Amino acid sequence: MDQYEEVVYDWSDTVYGESPNKLSIWSKDEDYVQAFMKFSNKVVAVHLLTFGGEISEEARLEIDDMNWNPGSIQARQLKNGTVRIKHRTREIFLVPQIRAPEWAAALLEEWLMGIRSESTKVGTKFARYSDLKRKKETITRLLEQVDFDVIKDDIKYTRGRLESADKGLSGK
């Protein structure tokens, strides 16, 4: 592990109390590091400053898997060369790299898709059964609240109209 990865892991342990499952360094220099991290329920893009052994956060974009929809991460290079990565109203600006900005968005989207699929796989038969049972109870309650009398009256009215139209067309 190089010194920049170590800086990111130290910061992550301090801020989140855990290390990321995956780490990708976007850019690094002697006084900063920009990285993407994957956790069990979110992805993070971070810009950290390192000065005299101290780590400080310049900017952070955190995307929770529950607030993410596929294709909602945007990345583009601005006229001044910086790369803007945006999710909803939050954004982070990164230094330009040889990699395309879309690479960063694709990486984050891929990680979030993986998090989603892992969360749907995790669960026992009992958990799935409980979920189905809750859904059944919700639907049952909703059906109990629905007033079908209006619909029945509309059906009777429509049948009467159809029978009248049928008699009129058959000449009876």
NORJO-V686077 format. One record per residue. N is the residue number from 0. SS is DSSP state (alpha for helix, beta for strand, coil for the rest). OMEGA is omega in radians with two decimals (none if undefined). D_CENTER is the distance of its C-alpha to the mean C-alpha in whole Angstrom. Layout:
{{N,SS,OMEGA,D_CENTER} {N,SS,OMEGA,D_CENTER}}
This chain:
{{0,coil,-3.13,29} {1,coil,-3.04,30} {2,alpha,-3.11,31} {3,alpha,3.06,27} {4,alpha,3.12,25} {5,alpha,3.10,27} {6,alpha,-3.12,27} {7,alpha,3.12,23} {8,alpha,3.11,23} {9,alpha,3.13,26} {10,alpha,-3.13,23} {11,alpha,3.12,20} {12,alpha,-3.14,23} {13,alpha,-3.04,24} {14,alpha,-3.04,21} {15,alpha,-3.11,19} {16,coil,3.12,22} {17,coil,3.08,20} {18,coil,3.12,20} {19,coil,3.06,17} {20,coil,3.12,17} {21,beta,-3.12,17} {22,beta,3.05,18} {23,beta,3.12,19} {24,beta,3.09,21} {25,beta,-3.10,21} {26,beta,3.11,24} {27,beta,3.10,27} {28,beta,-3.09,30} {29,coil,-3.12,33} {30,coil,3.07,32} {31,beta,3.00,28} {32,beta,3.06,25} {33,beta,-3.01,21} {34,beta,3.02,19} {35,beta,-3.12,15} {36,beta,3.07,15} {37,beta,3.05,13} {38,coil,-3.10,13} {39,coil,-3.09,13} {40,coil,-3.10,9} {41,beta,2.97,8} {42,beta,-3.08,9} {43,beta,2.94,12} {44,beta,-3.03,14} {45,beta,3.03,18} {46,beta,-3.10,21} {47,beta,3.05,24} {48,beta,3.10,27} {49,beta,-3.11,30} {50,beta,3.10,34} {51,coil,-3.14,36} {52,coil,3.11,34} {53,beta,3.11,32} {54,beta,3.04,28} {55,beta,-3.10,27} {56,beta,3.08,23} {57,beta,-3.14,24} {58,beta,3.13,20} {59,beta,3.02,16} {60,beta,-3.09,13} {61,beta,-3.13,11} {62,beta,3.13,7} {63,beta,-3.11,6} {64,alpha,3.13,4} {65,alpha,-3.13,5} {66,alpha,-3.05,5} {67,coil,2.98,2} {68,coil,3.14,4} {69,coil,3.13,7} {70,coil,-3.07,9} {71,coil,3.10,8} {72,beta,-3.12,9} {73,beta,3.09,13} {74,beta,3.09,16} {75,beta,3.11,19} {76,beta,-3.13,23} {77,coil,-3.10,24} {78,coil,-3.13,28} {79,coil,3.08,29} {80,coil,-3.13,27} {81,coil,3.14,24} {82,beta,3.11,21} {83,beta,3.03,18} {84,beta,-3.01,15} {85,beta,2.99,13} {86,beta,-3.04,9} {87,coil,-3.11,11} {88,coil,-3.14,14} {89,beta,-3.13,13} {90,beta,3.06,15} {91,beta,3.13,17} {92,beta,-3.11,20} {93,beta,3.12,21} {94,coil,-3.13,25} {95,coil,3.12,25} {96,coil,3.06,25} {97,coil,3.11,27} {98,coil,3.10,23} {99,coil,3.09,22} {100,alpha,-3.14,19} {101,alpha,3.10,17} {102,alpha,-3.12,17} {103,alpha,3.13,15} {104,alpha,3.14,12} {105,alpha,3.12,13} {106,alpha,-3.14,13} {107,alpha,3.12,10} {108,alpha,3.13,8} {109,alpha,3.12,11} {110,alpha,-3.14,10} {111,alpha,3.09,6} {112,alpha,3.08,8} {113,alpha,3.10,11} {114,alpha,3.12,9} {115,alpha,-3.10,8} {116,alpha,3.09,12} {117,alpha,-3.10,13} {118,alpha,3.11,12} {119,alpha,3.11,14} {120,alpha,-3.09,17} {121,coil,3.12,17} {122,coil,-3.13,20} {123,coil,3.08,23} {124,alpha,3.14,25} {125,alpha,3.12,26} {126,alpha,3.10,23} {127,alpha,3.10,22} {128,alpha,3.11,25} {129,alpha,3.11,25} {130,alpha,3.11,21} {131,alpha,3.13,23} {132,alpha,3.09,26} {133,alpha,3.12,24} {134,alpha,3.12,23} {135,alpha,3.14,27} {136,alpha,3.11,28} {137,alpha,-3.14,26} {138,alpha,3.11,27} {139,alpha,3.12,30} {140,alpha,3.12,30} {141,alpha,3.12,29} {142,alpha,3.10,32} {143,alpha,-3.11,34} {144,alpha,-3.07,33} {145,coil,3.09,34} {146,coil,-3.10,37} {147,coil,-3.10,38} {148,alpha,3.14,42} {149,alpha,-3.14,41} {150,alpha,3.11,39} {151,alpha,3.11,43} {152,alpha,3.11,45} {153,alpha,3.12,43} {154,alpha,3.12,44} {155,alpha,-3.14,47} {156,alpha,-3.14,48} {157,alpha,3.09,46} {158,alpha,3.12,48} {159,alpha,3.12,51} {160,alpha,3.13,51} {161,alpha,3.12,50} {162,alpha,3.09,53} {163,alpha,3.11,55} {164,alpha,3.12,54} {165,alpha,3.11,55} {166,alpha,-3.14,58} {167,alpha,-3.14,59} {168,alpha,-3.14,58} {169,alpha,3.09,60} {170,coil,3.12,63} {171,coil,none,64}}
